[in-house]
Amino acid sequence: MKKRIILSLLIASSLFADAEIDAIKEQLQQQKEATLVMSTKLSSLEQKNTNQSASFSQNAYLPDMALILNMSAVSRDVENSEYEKAAMPGFIDEGEMNFPFNKNRGFNLNYAEVAMHSVVDPYFEAFANFHLHPNEFEIGEAYVQTTSLPYSLRVKAGKFKSSFGRINKKHQHSWNFDSQPLIYKTLFGPDSISDAGVQLQWIAPTDTYIMFGIEAMQGTNGRSFGDDSKNNLYIAYLKSSIDIGDDLSVLGGLSYAHGKNTDRKPTDIYGVDLTLREQLGSYSSLIWQSEFLQRNKELTSQRDRQAGLYSELVYQYNNNYSFGARYDCITKNETDLSAYSGVDTDNLERYTAKIDYKPFPMSRLRLSYTYDRSKVIGGERKDINEVMLSLNIAAGAHGAHDY
C-alpha cells in the first residue's frame, strides 16, 4: 500500500513538473512573438526616419582630420649664423632668405600640420590646413570647392595654393625632395603662390585629359608681386596627360601669371612643366619631372629677365624604398648685380641625391645629400655641403597626393 502511495506521489510530482515546464515554454514563446512584433515595428520606424532624413546624415558630414609632423637632423659645413645671412645674387638680398624648413645645423621641428576636409552639403566641400611652426600659427589654406557644377566646371574660393606649374600647389611633405627648387624659392618664396582668391577650372569632355584653369588672387607675394592697392594677380594654365601603351604616362602643362609688383609695375611669369612616369612593375616605377620658369619684372629703375629650372629623377624600387636625384639652377639672371661686384654670379646651381624608406604608407624616413653652389655669404660665393635625415609622419585621414 505504501509503495502505491509513494509511486502515485512521484507520478503526480512528475506531471506537475511537466506542466510547469510547458507553462514556461509557452511564456517564452509569447515573449518571442511579442519581441518579433516590436522589432518589426522598430525597423519600420527606423526605415521611415531614414527616408525622411536621407538628404542629411550627420555622420556623412563629419570632417576627416590628419596630423602631419615633419622634423629633420642636419649636418652642414656653414655656421647657423652665417647661413641665415645667405643671399642669392639678383633675387634675394642678405638676411631675406627665410628658412622655414631645415634651417639649423642639428635638429629642426619644421612644423606640425593639421589638415581637415569635410563634405559641407551636396554642393560644397571644405578644406583647411593649419601650420604650427615653433612659436607660430599659420592658416596655410582654407577654402571651399564645388562638387556638382555642370559642364565639368569646378570653382574654388578662399585662401589656397595656386595650381600654377607642377609643384606650386603641393605641400612640403609631399615634395620628392625636402628643399624647395631654387627657381620657386627665388621667384615666390617658401610658400610659393598661396593667397586669397577664386579659381575656375574646366575639364574638357574628351578621352584625353585636358584641363584649363584661371585664377584671380590678391597678389600679396612680395617676391614677384606685392602691390596691395587691390587684388593684382591673375593666373591661367593648361594641363594635359596621355597614356602611351600600358605603362607610360606623360603629363605636361603651360602656366602664366601676371600681376603688379611693389613698384606697381607689371610682372609676368611663364612656366612649362613635363612629367613622365614609367610603371616598371606592380610596386615599381620611374618618374622624371622637370619644370622651367621665366620672370619678366619691370621696376622703376630697371628691367629684370630671370629664369631657372629643376629636373629630378625618382626610382620607386618597391613600396618601401625609393631613390632620387635632382639638379636645379638659375639659367638667366639679367638684372642689376652691381652689389656683387667681384663675386662670381654665374652658374647658381645645386645638386641633391636622396634615399627614402617608408616602413608604412603614413611614415617616411629620408636621407639626402646636397651640394649647393647658389648662395653668397659675407660677400663670397660659398660651396655648401649638407647631409640631412628627415622624418615625416601623417596620422589620421589624409588624402593621397598627386605624383
C-alpha positions in Angstrom: 0.0 0.0 0.0 2.8 2.4 1.0 4.6 1.7 -2.2 1.5 2.5 -4.3 1.1 5.8 -2.4 4.7 6.8 -3.0 4.5 5.8 -6.6 1.3 7.9 -7.0 3.0 10.9 -5.4 6.1 10.5 -7.7 3.8 10.3 -10.8 1.8 13.4 -9.7 5.0 15.3 -9.0 6.3 14.5 -12.4 3.1 15.6 -14.0 3.1 18.9 -12.1 6.8 19.4 -13.2 5.9 18.8 -16.8 3.0 21.2 -16.6 5.2 23.9 -15.1 7.8 23.4 -17.9 5.1 23.6 -20.5 3.8 26.8 -19.0 7.3 28.4 -19.0 7.8 27.3 -22.6 4.5 28.9 -23.5 5.5 32.2 -21.8 8.9 32.2 -23.7 7.1 31.6 -27.0 4.7 34.5 -26.2 7.7 36.7 -25.4 9.4 35.8 -28.6 6.4 36.6 -30.6 6.0 40.0 -28.8 9.7 40.7 -29.3 9.4 39.9 -33.0 6.4 42.3 -33.3 8.3 45.1 -31.5 11.4 44.5 -33.7 9.4 44.7 -36.9 7.8 47.9 -35.7 11.1 49.4 -34.7 12.7 48.5 -38.1 9.8 50.1 -39.8 10.1 53.3 -37.8 13.9 53.4 -38.4 13.4 53.0 -42.1 10.8 55.7 -42.2 13.1 58.0 -40.3 16.0 57.2 -42.7 13.9 58.0 -45.7 12.8 61.3 -44.2 16.4 62.4 -43.4 18.2 60.9 -46.4 19.2 64.3 -47.6 21.2 64.9 -44.4 23.2 62.3 -42.4 25.4 63.9 -39.8 27.9 61.1 -39.9 28.5 61.6 -43.6 29.4 65.3 -42.9 31.9 64.8 -40.1 35.3 66.2 -41.2 38.3 64.0 -41.9 41.3 65.1 -39.9 45.0 64.4 -40.1 48.1 65.5 -38.1 51.3 65.7 -40.1 54.7 66.1 -38.3 57.9 67.0 -40.1 61.3 67.1 -38.5 65.0 66.8 -39.5 68.5 66.4 -38.3 71.0 68.5 -40.4 74.8 68.5 -40.8 76.1 71.5 -42.8 79.5 73.0 -43.2 78.3 76.5 -42.6 77.5 78.0 -39.2 73.8 78.8 -38.5 74.6 82.5 -38.0 76.3 82.6 -41.4 73.6 80.6 -43.2 70.9 83.0 -42.0 72.7 85.8 -43.9 72.9 84.0 -47.2 71.9 85.8 -50.4 71.2 84.8 -54.0 72.5 87.4 -56.4 69.8 89.3 -58.2 67.0 87.5 -56.3 67.3 87.6 -52.6 69.3 90.1 -50.6 71.3 89.2 -47.5 69.2 88.4 -44.5 66.0 88.0 -46.5 66.3 84.3 -47.4 63.6 83.0 -45.0 64.2 79.3 -44.0 61.0 77.8 -42.6 62.4 74.2 -43.2 65.6 72.6 -42.1 67.1 75.9 -41.0 69.6 74.9 -38.3 72.5 72.6 -38.1 71.4 69.9 -35.6 67.7 69.3 -35.0 64.7 71.0 -36.5 61.0 70.6 -35.8 59.9 72.1 -39.1 56.2 72.1 -38.5 53.1 70.3 -37.4 50.2 70.5 -39.9 46.6 69.9 -39.1 44.7 69.0 -42.3 40.9 68.9 -42.4 38.4 68.0 -45.1 34.6 67.7 -45.0 31.7 67.5 -47.3 29.6 70.5 -46.5 26.4 69.6 -48.4 25.6 68.1 -51.8 27.2 71.2 -53.4 30.4 72.1 -51.5 33.3 70.5 -49.7 35.7 72.4 -47.4 39.4 72.1 -46.9 41.8 73.6 -44.3 45.5 73.3 -43.4 46.8 74.8 -40.3 50.6 75.1 -39.9 52.0 75.1 -36.4 55.7 76.2 -36.5 57.6 76.8 -33.3 56.0 79.9 -31.7 53.9 80.5 -34.8 50.4 79.6 -36.1 49.5 80.0 -39.8 46.4 79.3 -41.8 48.1 77.6 -44.8 44.9 77.0 -46.7 41.2 77.4 -46.0 38.8 77.2 -48.9 35.6 75.7 -50.3 35.2 73.8 -53.6 32.2 73.0 -55.6 31.3 69.3 -56.3 28.3 69.3 -58.7 28.6 72.1 -61.2 27.5 71.2 -64.8 29.8 71.0 -67.9 32.8 69.7 -65.8 33.3 73.0 -64.1 34.7 73.5 -60.6 35.1 76.6 -58.5 37.3 77.1 -55.5 37.3 80.1 -53.2 39.2 81.1 -50.1 42.9 81.0 -49.3 44.6 78.3 -51.3 47.8 77.3 -53.2 47.6 78.2 -56.8 47.7 75.4 -59.4 50.3 77.3 -61.4 53.1 75.0 -62.6 53.7 71.4 -61.4 54.5 71.6 -57.7 53.2 75.0 -56.6 50.0 73.6 -55.0 51.9 70.7 -53.2 52.8 70.9 -49.6 56.3 70.5 -48.4 55.8 66.9 -47.0 54.6 65.8 -50.5 57.7 67.0 -52.4 60.1 64.5 -53.8 62.9 66.3 -52.0 63.0 68.2 -48.7 64.2 71.5 -50.2 62.2 73.8 -52.5 63.6 74.1 -56.1 65.8 77.2 -56.4 63.6 78.8 -59.1 60.5 78.5 -56.9 62.2 79.8 -53.8 63.7 82.8 -55.7 60.6 83.8 -57.6 57.9 83.0 -55.0 59.4 82.4 -51.6 58.9 79.4 -49.3 55.0 79.5 -49.5 55.1 79.7 -53.3 51.9 81.3 -54.7 49.4 80.9 -51.9 46.8 83.6 -51.4 43.2 84.6 -51.1 41.2 84.4 -54.3 39.0 82.4 -56.6 39.7 79.7 -59.1 37.7 78.3 -62.0 38.7 75.0 -63.7 37.1 73.2 -66.7 37.9 69.7 -67.8 37.3 69.0 -71.5 34.8 66.2 -72.3 37.5 64.2 -74.3 39.2 60.9 -73.9 42.5 62.7 -73.3 42.7 64.6 -70.0 42.7 68.4 -70.8 42.1 70.9 -68.0 42.0 74.7 -68.3 42.1 76.9 -65.2 42.1 80.6 -64.4 42.6 82.3 -61.0 42.2 85.8 -59.6 44.2 86.2 -56.4 45.1 89.1 -54.0 48.8 89.0 -55.1 50.5 89.6 -51.7 53.5 87.5 -52.7 56.3 90.1 -52.3 59.0 88.3 -54.2 57.3 88.9 -57.6 54.1 90.8 -57.0 53.0 92.6 -53.8 51.0 95.7 -55.0 48.5 95.8 -52.2 46.3 98.6 -53.6 43.8 96.0 -54.8 43.8 92.4 -56.0 46.5 92.3 -58.7 47.4 88.7 -59.6 45.8 86.7 -62.4 46.9 83.2 -63.4 46.0 80.9 -66.3 47.2 77.4 -67.1 46.5 74.4 -69.4 47.3 70.9 -68.3 47.1 67.6 -70.0 48.1 64.0 -69.7 48.2 61.0 -72.0 49.0 57.3 -71.6 51.4 55.7 -74.1 51.0 52.0 -74.1 50.1 50.3 -70.8 53.0 51.6 -68.7 54.0 55.1 -69.7 52.1 58.3 -68.6 53.0 61.7 -69.8 51.8 64.9 -68.0 52.5 68.4 -69.2 51.4 71.9 -68.5 51.8 75.6 -69.6 51.3 78.3 -67.0 51.2 82.1 -67.0 50.9 84.6 -64.1 50.5 88.4 -64.4 50.5 90.9 -61.6 51.8 94.1 -60.2 55.0 94.3 -58.1 55.8 96.6 -55.2 56.9 99.3 -57.6 53.4 99.0 -59.2 54.9 97.8 -62.4 53.9 94.6 -64.3 55.5 91.2 -63.5 54.9 88.3 -65.9 56.0 84.7 -65.2 55.8 81.9 -67.7 56.1 78.2 -66.8 56.3 74.9 -68.6 56.4 71.5 -66.9 56.8 67.9 -68.1 56.5 64.7 -66.1 57.0 61.1 -67.4 56.1 58.1 -65.3 57.0 54.6 -66.4 55.4 51.8 -64.4 58.0 49.1 -64.1 56.0 46.6 -62.0 53.2 46.4 -59.5 55.1 48.5 -57.0 58.0 49.8 -59.0 58.1 53.0 -61.2 60.4 55.6 -62.6 59.4 59.3 -62.6 61.2 62.1 -64.4 59.9 65.5 -63.6 61.1 68.9 -64.9 60.0 72.4 -64.8 61.2 75.7 -66.3 60.1 79.2 -65.1 60.9 82.6 -66.5 60.1 86.0 -65.0 60.0 89.4 -66.7 59.8 92.0 -64.0 59.5 95.8 -64.7 60.8 98.0 -62.0 61.1 101.8 -61.7 64.8 101.8 -62.4 65.5 98.6 -64.2 64.1 95.6 -66.1 64.7 92.0 -64.8 64.9 89.0 -67.0 65.4 85.9 -65.0 64.8 82.2 -65.4 65.6 78.8 -64.0 64.7 75.1 -63.9 64.9 71.9 -62.0 64.9 68.3 -63.2 64.5 65.3 -60.9 64.6 61.6 -61.4 63.0 59.3 -58.8 63.1 55.5 -58.9 60.5 53.7 -56.8 62.0 50.3 -56.1 59.1 49.0 -54.1 56.6 50.1 -51.5 59.4 50.7 -49.0 62.3 52.1 -50.9 62.9 54.9 -53.5 66.0 56.7 -54.8 66.3 60.1 -56.4 68.5 62.8 -57.8 67.7 66.4 -58.7 69.6 69.2 -60.4 68.3 72.8 -60.2 69.8 76.0 -61.4 69.3 79.6 -62.5 69.7 79.8 -66.3 69.2 83.6 -66.8 69.9 86.5 -64.4 69.7 89.7 -66.3 69.4 92.3 -63.5 71.4 94.8 -61.5 74.2 92.8 -59.9 76.4 95.8 -59.0 76.1 95.0 -55.3 78.0 91.8 -56.0 81.0 93.3 -57.8 83.9 90.9 -57.8 81.7 87.9 -56.9 81.0 85.0 -59.4 77.3 85.3 -60.0 77.1 82.8 -62.8 76.0 79.1 -62.6 73.9 79.4 -59.4 73.1 75.7 -59.1 72.5 72.8 -56.7 72.8 69.0 -56.8 70.8 66.7 -54.5 70.6 62.9 -54.0 68.3 61.1 -51.6 67.1 57.7 -50.4 63.5 57.2 -49.0 62.4 54.5 -46.6 58.7 54.1 -45.9 58.0 51.3 -43.5 54.3 52.0 -43.8 52.4 54.4 -46.1 52.0 57.0 -43.3 55.6 57.4 -42.3 58.8 58.2 -44.2 62.5 58.5 -43.4 64.6 60.3 -46.0 68.4 60.6 -46.1 69.8 63.2 -48.5 73.0 64.9 -49.6 73.1 68.4 -51.2 75.9 70.2 -52.8 74.8 73.9 -53.1 76.6 76.5 -55.2 73.8 79.0 -55.3 74.5 81.3 -52.3 76.7 84.2 -51.4 77.6 84.6 -47.7 79.6 87.6 -46.5 80.3 88.8 -50.0 81.8 85.5 -51.0 80.4 82.7 -53.1 80.1 79.5 -50.9 80.1 75.9 -51.8 77.8 74.3 -49.2 77.7 70.6 -48.3 74.7 69.3 -46.4 73.6 65.9 -45.1 70.1 65.6 -43.8 67.9 62.9 -42.2 64.2 63.8 -42.2 61.2 62.1 -40.7 57.6 62.7 -41.8 54.6 61.3 -40.0 51.0 61.5 -41.2 48.4 60.3 -38.7 44.7 60.2 -39.4 42.6 60.5 -42.6 44.7 62.3 -45.2 44.0 62.3 -48.9 46.5 61.0 -51.4 48.9 63.5 -53.2 49.4 63.8 -56.9 52.6 62.2 -58.1 
